[in-house]
Amino acid sequence: MGIWDELTGQADAIATVRAAATGDGLAHSWLITGPPGSGRSTLAYAFATELLARPEVPGDLEHTAAQVAARTHPDMAVLTTEAVIIKIEDVRRLVAASQFSPAVGRHRVMVIEDADRMTERTSNVLLKALEEPPERTIWILCAPSEADLLPTIRSRVRSVRLRVPSVDDVAELISRRDGISLPEATRAAREAQAHIGMAHRLATDEQARTRRRRTMELALGIRSVSAAVLGAAELLELAGQDAQAITAERDAEEREQALRSLGVEPGGTVPPALRAQLKALEEDQKRRATRSLRDGIDRILVDLLSLYRDVLLLQLGVDIEPVNLAIYAELAQAATRATPAETLATLDAITEARTRIEGNVAPALALEAMLVTAIRRVPAASR
């Protein structure tokens, strides 16, 4: 696959950065924005590949693409974080690295994923580098929206906005790339609400599908306050399982690579002098696990938003295809057990739960309060 084939539905953005990479309107600083799953980082690294590749060298594009994918290209530096915020020390190191001249490529490329996680003080450190960048250094920042960055940062970058790809676009990509039948890929893309990464997981991971299906069943089965409390605990467990599934394999690979780089054989004893480096890796992995759990909870809440959105559309008689089409019968039943006002109240409660958890309210408490609004008692005639 080519370096642009992992993107779908972003023809305008691709055309803009490809033209810039050939010298037509190349700015020193770029900001790629778009909703989760739209392909911000994918576009950033494809752009970086074209900036770093040497057209005059046969085969260099493929070689550069492999180095960029492995994050090992000598003229590219990357800053990403698994924590809630990006550390100011990390930005300072990246700014210092940006002053070097390219070693082999045409440019030196500095990529910051999730630039919205910088505090104001950290952003000001970056601002100085954006104001006076070296001639051959290119900055590429990624964030959900321009509003997530300081106005002073926004004024010094050229913005490229990605749109939400269509369900059909994502389904075609998943089917072509992962060898999934088009109907299965379409269901995954629809239930992921066109989030490419989540659509891939739902299409290829049975356990991910099972966890999502259980989330829907649990929410639709809340009949009492005690059930809401128990349901909140189960949702937390589901989020934990999802986070563990995402991080476990990556943690093992990182530890194996770290041991190999330190010259320690698999199963061998780590010398005392090297244990501090492994300890630092373990601390990073713990921070990533915490963030992954929070992301897992948010994915569940986004799924629940889609569920009650579908219920509300049925209650209002709106002729739009449900996100959760596979459980249409259950949606229709749920629509008869509440009023539109009650469904709206639950939607508001889910949004409030996301805000509370982002503000460090205990997830269990936020989920309990949300699920209390989802209590639906079955009419006596249907018992």
RORO-670613 format. One line per field, with one value per residue (C-alpha): residue number from 1; z, y, x. Coordinates in steps of 0.25 Angstrom, whole numbers, plus 5000, padded with zeros to 4 digits. Each point is the difference from the previous one (the first is absolute). Layout:
n	c(NUM:...)
zz	c(Z:...)
yy	c(Y:...)
xx	c(X:...)
//
This chain:
n	c(1:2:3:4:5:6:7:8:9:10:11:12:13:14:15:16:17:18:19:20:21:22:23:24:25:26:27:28:29:30:31:32:33:34:35:36:37:38:39:40:41:42:43:44:45:46:47:48:49:50:51:52:53:54:55:56:57:58:59:60:61:62:63:64:65:66:67:68:69:70:71:72:73:74:75:76:77:78:79:80:81:82:83:84:85:86:87:88:89:90:91:92:93:94:95:96:97:98:99:100:101:102:103:104:105:106:107:108:109:110:111:112:113:114:115:116:117:118:119:120:121:122:123:124:125:126:127:128:129:130:131:132:133:134:135:136:137:138:139:140:141:142:143:144:145:146:147:148:149:150:151:152:153:154:155:156:157:158:159:160:161:162:163:164:165:166:167:168:169:170:171:172:173:174:175:176:177:178:179:180:181:182:183:184:185:186:187:188:189:190:191:192:193:194:195:196:197:198:199:200:201:202:203:204:205:206:207:208:209:210:211:212:213:214:215:216:217:218:219:220:221:222:223:224:225:226:227:228:229:230:231:232:233:234:235:236:237:238:239:240:241:242:243:244:245:246:247:248:249:250:251:252:253:254:255:256:257:258:259:260:261:262:263:264:265:266:267:268:269:270:271:272:273:274:275:276:277:278:279:280:281:282:283:284:285:286:287:288:289:290:291:292:293:294:295:296:297:298:299:300:301:302:303:304:305:306:307:308:309:310:311:312:313:314:315:316:317:318:319:320:321:322:323:324:325:326:327:328:329:330:331:332:333:334:335:336:337:338:339:340:341:342:343:344:345:346:347:348:349:350:351:352:353:354:355:356:357:358:359:360:361:362:363:364:365:366:367:368:369:370:371:372:373:374:375:376:377:378:379:380:381:382:383)
zz	c(5000:4997:5011:4997:4999:5015:4999:4995:4996:5002:4985:5002:5012:4993:4988:5009:5007:4987:4993:5011:5001:4986:5003:4997:5013:5010:5013:5012:5009:4998:5008:4996:5007:5000:5008:5007:4990:4988:4997:5006:5003:4988:4991:5009:4997:4986:4998:5008:4990:4988:5007:5003:4988:4989:4986:4993:5008:4994:5010:5011:5002:5004:5009:5006:5003:5007:5009:5003:5003:5010:5005:4997:4989:5005:4995:5007:5015:5006:5013:5005:5013:5007:5012:5002:4996:4993:5009:4998:5001:4988:4991:5004:4995:4987:4998:5002:4990:4990:4999:4993:4985:4993:4999:4988:4995:4994:5013:5015:5004:5015:5003:5012:5002:5009:5000:5008:5012:5002:5011:4998:5006:4991:4988:5002:4999:4987:4995:5000:4991:4990:5000:4995:4994:4993:4985:4997:5013:4998:5012:4999:5012:5001:5009:4999:4997:4999:5012:5008:4998:5005:4990:4999:4995:4991:4993:4997:4993:4987:5003:4993:5004:4999:4999:5006:4989:4996:5005:4986:4998:5013:4997:4986:5007:5011:4989:4991:5010:5010:4991:5007:4992:4996:5008:5013:4997:4998:5014:5007:4993:5004:5014:5001:4995:4989:5010:4992:5011:5008:4987:4998:5014:4999:4986:5004:5015:5005:5015:4996:4994:5012:5009:4992:4999:5015:5002:4992:5007:5014:4997:4994:5012:5012:5008:5014:5007:5005:4986:4996:5011:4996:4985:5003:5006:4988:4990:5008:4998:4986:4998:5008:4991:4987:5005:5004:4987:4993:5009:5004:4987:4998:5014:4998:4986:5006:5012:4990:4992:5012:5005:4986:4999:5014:4995:5010:4995:5001:5014:5004:5013:4998:5006:5012:4992:4989:5009:5001:4985:5000:5012:4992:4989:5010:5005:4986:4998:5013:4995:4987:5007:5008:4987:4993:5010:5000:4984:5002:5009:4990:4988:5008:5003:4985:4997:5010:4993:4987:5007:5006:4987:4992:5011:4999:4985:5000:5010:4992:4987:4993:4988:5002:5000:5015:5004:5007:4988:5005:5012:4994:5007:5014:4996:4996:5013:5008:4992:5006:5014:5002:4995:4991:5011:5009:4989:4998:5015:4999:4988:5008:5012:4991:4995:5015:5004:4989:5005:5015:4997:4992:5012:5009:5006:5005:4987:5009:5005:4987:4993:5012:4999:4985:5000:5010:4989:4991:5009:4992:5007:4992:4999:5008:4988:4993:5012)
yy	c(5000:5014:5011:5006:4988:4999:5013:5000:5012:5010:5004:5015:4999:4990:5009:5012:4993:4993:5013:5006:4989:5002:5015:5006:5008:4993:5007:4998:4996:4991:4997:4988:4999:4991:4991:4987:4989:5010:4997:5012:4993:4991:5013:5006:4988:4999:5014:4998:4989:5009:5011:4991:4991:5004:4999:5000:4987:4987:4992:5011:5002:4986:5000:5013:4995:4988:5008:5010:4988:4995:5015:4998:5010:5008:5013:4998:5002:4996:5005:4992:4997:4989:5010:5010:5012:5001:5003:5014:4993:4991:5012:5007:4988:5000:5015:4998:4988:5009:5009:4989:5000:4988:4988:4993:5006:5013:5005:4997:4997:5001:4993:5003:4991:5004:5014:5004:4993:5012:5009:5015:5001:4988:5006:5013:4992:4995:5013:5006:4988:5003:5015:4998:4986:4996:5001:4985:4996:4997:4998:4992:5000:4992:5004:4997:5015:5013:5005:4990:5008:5014:5011:5004:4986:5000:5013:4994:4987:4996:4992:4987:4996:4985:4997:4988:4989:4993:4986:4995:5006:4994:4986:5000:5003:4989:4990:5003:5001:4989:4990:5001:4998:5013:4997:4998:5012:5008:4996:5003:5013:5004:4996:5007:5012:5001:5000:4992:4994:4996:4994:4992:4994:4997:4993:4992:4997:4991:5004:5015:4997:4992:5011:5010:4991:4998:5015:5001:4989:5005:5015:4995:4991:5010:4998:5006:5008:4988:4995:5013:4999:4986:5004:5011:4990:4991:5011:5004:4985:5000:5013:4993:4988:5009:5008:4987:4994:5013:5001:4986:4996:5014:4999:4986:5005:5012:4993:4989:5011:5007:4988:4997:5014:4999:4986:4992:4986:4996:4994:5005:5008:5015:5006:5010:5012:4998:4998:5015:5001:4988:5007:5013:4991:4994:5014:5004:4988:5002:5014:4995:4990:5011:5008:4987:4997:5014:4999:4987:5006:5011:4990:4994:5013:5004:4986:5003:5014:4993:4990:5011:5008:4988:4999:5015:4999:4989:5007:5012:4993:5005:4991:4999:4987:4996:4999:4987:4994:4986:5001:5007:4992:5004:5014:5000:4994:5010:5011:4996:4999:5015:5014:5008:5010:4988:4995:5015:5000:4987:5006:5012:4992:4992:5013:5005:4987:5002:5014:4995:4989:5009:5009:4989:4996:4985:4993:4990:5012:5007:4987:4997:5014:4998:4986:5005:5008:4988:4992:4995:4992:4990:5003:4990:4995:4995:4993)
xx	c(5000:5005:5002:4987:4991:4998:4991:4986:4991:5011:5003:5001:5009:5009:5001:5004:5011:5005:5001:5007:5010:5004:5003:4986:4996:5009:4999:5010:4988:4988:4988:4991:4987:4988:4991:5005:5002:5001:5015:5007:5013:4999:5000:5011:5010:4996:5003:5013:5004:4999:5007:5012:5001:5010:4993:5013:5004:4994:4991:5003:4985:4997:5013:4996:4985:5006:5009:4988:4991:5010:5003:5015:5003:5012:4993:4987:4997:4986:4994:4988:4994:4992:4998:4989:5010:5013:5011:5007:5014:4996:4997:5013:5007:4993:5002:5015:5000:4993:5012:5009:5001:4995:5010:4995:4987:4995:4994:4999:4986:4995:4986:4992:4988:4989:5005:4987:5007:5010:4997:5001:5014:5005:4993:5008:5013:4996:4995:5015:5004:4988:5003:5015:5001:5013:4999:4999:4991:4986:4990:4988:4990:4987:4988:4985:4997:5007:4993:5008:5012:5004:4997:5014:5004:4988:5005:5013:4996:4993:4988:4995:4986:4996:4985:4993:5001:4987:4996:5001:5014:5005:4993:5007:5014:4998:4995:5012:5011:4996:4993:4986:4988:4993:4987:5008:5009:4988:4994:5013:5001:4986:5001:5014:4993:5011:5011:5011:5007:4988:4994:5012:4999:4986:5002:5012:4998:4988:5003:4999:4986:4996:5003:4993:4988:5000:5000:4987:4993:5004:4995:4987:4998:5000:4988:5003:5010:5008:5001:5006:5010:5004:4999:5010:5010:4999:5002:5013:5004:4997:5008:5012:4999:5000:5012:5008:4997:5006:5012:5005:5006:5006:5006:5006:5006:5006:5007:5005:5006:5006:5007:5005:5006:5006:5007:4992:4996:4985:4998:5013:5003:5000:5013:4998:5006:4989:4988:4997:4998:4990:4993:4998:4994:4990:4996:4997:4992:4992:4997:4996:4991:4993:4997:4996:4990:4994:4999:4993:4990:4998:4998:4989:4993:5001:4994:4989:4997:4998:4991:4991:5001:4994:4989:4996:5000:4990:4991:5000:4997:5013:5003:5015:5008:5004:5014:4996:4993:5003:4991:4989:4989:5006:5001:4985:4996:5008:4993:4987:5005:5003:4996:5009:5003:5005:5009:5005:5003:5008:5008:5003:5004:5010:5006:5001:5007:5011:5002:5001:5009:5009:5000:5005:4987:5001:4995:4991:4992:4999:4995:4990:4994:4999:4993:4990:4994:4999:4991:4988:4989:4993:4985:4992:4992:5013:5006)
//
